[in-house]
């Protein structure tokens, strides 16, 4: 499918009646199935879902929605479970003329920012459609959409993403040290096996069994960063 950045022409934003109408032919909103376990998705008479999802329009175009708000959607014509790129999704399927939502008001929820950080960064559970570049900008609209200003330099998030992103064939190798042609995998910030770069840092952290195993099977480069380890062994 062809990837597109703008989707406005496929929707009628009716401000007076406070609703959004789909005016394309077919629309599928793909929401990661694990969002339900994390409290990011509730399927009832209406659907409440985190505004981070994949859109497929007219079975020809694909777009990524990146909004740190909870969307309130009308129940679609059908809900299917589909697999895409090895990940399970709920597919919310609409057709031309369907009212997608009757609520254009953004409900700001500061606690959502914390849940997002814990899920995406701390635990490393990131939707596969999020790429290396877009992940760094996740919280850039924290005040506008989330309702809370984190007052954090954007560089901090770039550093975290650069640390989490690894070569998919060699998870101990930072993605930025590769040719960056293939998509990376992301490790958890809580991962003691992949996170620390020295044996001392591994063994001084949590989950000692995992840290010890990682320290035994991974050979570190004998450069100046690890002189402290030699000092501690003396």
N, C-alpha and C positions, 0 to 999 in steps of 0.2 A: 504493500500500500504506500501511496505517496504521502510523505509527512508534510504537514502544513502548520503554520504558526498562527494564522488568523482564522477564527471560526464565526465571526460576527454575522457574515452574510447568510448563515444557515439558521439564524434565530431571529425572532421578532421580539424585541424587548418592549413590552407594552407597559409603560410606566403608570398610566392612568388606572389600569385594571390590576396593576401589581403582579404581572405574570410574564413568563417567558414561553413562547410558542416555537416549536421546531418547524421550520419551513423547508427543510431539505426532504429527501425521500426516506432514508432510513438512518437511525441513530442507535449506536450501541455504546453505553457507558460501562467501561470495564473497571470494576473496583476489586482490588486484591482481596481474596477470600479471608486472609488472616486479619484484615481490618476488623472483622466482626469480633475476634477474640481480644483485640486491643481496645475495643470500645469506640472505634472509628466508624463503625457501620451498624445501624439498627434498622431492620426491615420489619415494618408494621403496616398500618394503613397508609402512612407516608414513609418515605425512606430518608433517613438522616445519614449522610456519608461525608467523610472528609473530602475536601475539594482537591485532592491529589489523585487523579485517575486518568485513564486513557479513553479517548473518544474515537470512535470509528464512524465516519459519515459517508452515507451513500455506498458503503462497501468499497470505497475507492481511496478515501483519505483518512489519515490518522493524525491526531493532535494530542498533546499532553496538557492537562490542566494542572496548574500548580498554585493552589489557593489554600492558605492555612485557616480555613473556616469550615464549619459544618454546613453542608448544603441540605436543604429540605426539599426533596423531590417528590412529585406525584408518582404513584405506583405505575410502573410501565405496563405495556401490553403483555410482556412475558419476562420472566427472569430465568436465565440459564446459567449453568456452571460450565465454564470453558477453560481450556488450558492454552496458554500462550507463552512460548519461550521457557517452558518448564515450570511456570507459575500458574496457580489456579485463580480464576477470577469469577465474580458474579457479573454476568452480562445483563445490563438493564436495557431492554430493547423498546425503542419508540419509533413512531412513523410520522409522516407529514401531517401537520395539524395538531399533533398532541401537545397539550400544555405540560411543559416540563416541571414548572414550579409555579405556585401561586403566592410566592413570598420572595420579593426582591430585597427585603431588609436584611442586612448583614448583622447577625448576632455575634458580637465579639465575646470570645471565651479565652481569657488569659491562661487558664489551666491547660488548654489544648497545646500550648507551646511546650510545656513541661512533658506532656505525654508524647509529643512528637520527638523531643530530644531523647527521651528514654528509649523509645522504640527504634528510631532511625540511627541515632549516634551511639548511645550506650549499648544497645543490644545488636546493632548492625542489621536490623530487619528493614531492608530498603526495597521498595518495588523495583523490579528489573527494568522498568521503562525509564527510571531516573538515571541520567548519565552523569559522568564525572563533573561536567561544567554546571549543570542545573542544580546538583546537590548542594554546591557551595552557596547558592543564592536562595536556599529554602527559607531562611528567616529574614530576608531583606525587607519584607513588608510586614514585619511583626507588629508594629504599632498601628499601621493602617488596617490590617485585617484581623490580627490576633487580639488587639486591644491592649497590648502591653509592650512598652519599649524596653528591649533587653539592654540597650545602651552598650552594645558590644561591637567592637571593631570588626568589620567584615573579614579582615585578614585572619581572625581567630578561626572562623568557620572554614576558610580555605586551608588552614594548617591542619585542622582535624580531618577534613576530607582527604587531604594529601597523605595523611598518616593511615587512614582506613583503606584507601584504594590500593589494591595489590594486583600483581600479575595473576591472571586466572589459572595459569599452569604452575605457578610458583608463588604461593601465598605469602612467603617470607620476603618476597622481592617487591619493593615499592613500585607502584604503577608508573610514577614519574621517572623511574630509571629504565623504563622500557621505551619502545618506539611509539607507544600510545596509539597503536592502530586498532587493536581489538578492545572491546569493552573490558573494564576491570571487574574484579569482585571486591566486595567491601567486608572488612573484618570488624568485629565489635570493638569499641573503645574499652570494653571490659575484658577483652580477650587477653589473658595473661600468656597464652601460647604464642600469639602472633604480635601482640602489642609491644612489649619491651624489646629493645635491641641488644641487650647484654644479659648474660647469665645472672649477674648480680641483681639486676632489676627484676628479672623473672622470679628468682627465688625469694626476693624480699617482698613480693606482692602476695595477692590472695591465690587460692586454689593451688596449693603447693604441689599436689600430685601432677596436675597438668603442666605446671611450670617446670618441674623437675624433668618430666618426659621431654618437653620442648627443648630444654637446655642440653639434654643428652644427645638428641638427634640432630640438632642444628649447629653447624660449625660457624662461629662468628669470625669476621675478618680481623686479623691481628693488627689493627691500626691504633692510632693514638686514643681513640675513644674508650678503649678497654684497658688502658694503663691502670686505672683505678682498681680493676679486678686483680691485677697482679700485685698491687699494693696491699689489698685486703688479704691475699693469700700468704703474704710474707709473714 
